[in-house]
């Protein structure tokens, strides 16, 4: 049976994106690669079972825009979500929505924005 592996996103600044996903959201930097003339890539996640592939295109290009069919990434977080949102705000992270209780009222949910304008949904575990 197939299994989900990763989501790949283009980033405008690799160091800023790695900082956001590791130092601010708490994921681990699993690996970082440089492909001469092609792209820099970094892989962030809890482990290799499901991760985010960050790609910085080394060829000349205009800054990336969010595609009109892209919705968001979702991460399950450890700990107190309202407290994390306050910490993220103090670090300059844009909190787009929440924290608030999910529609079913069973857990906290919030949306933040990564340095590339990509919405990231944060959820407490079920």
Secondary structure, DSSP 4 states (H G I P E B T S, - for coil): -----EEEEE-S-HHHHHHIIIIIT--EEEEEEEETTTEEEEEEEEETTEEEEEEEE-S--PPP---TT---EEEEESS-HHHHHHHHHHTT-EEEEEEEE-TTSSSEEEEEE-TTS-EEEEEE--
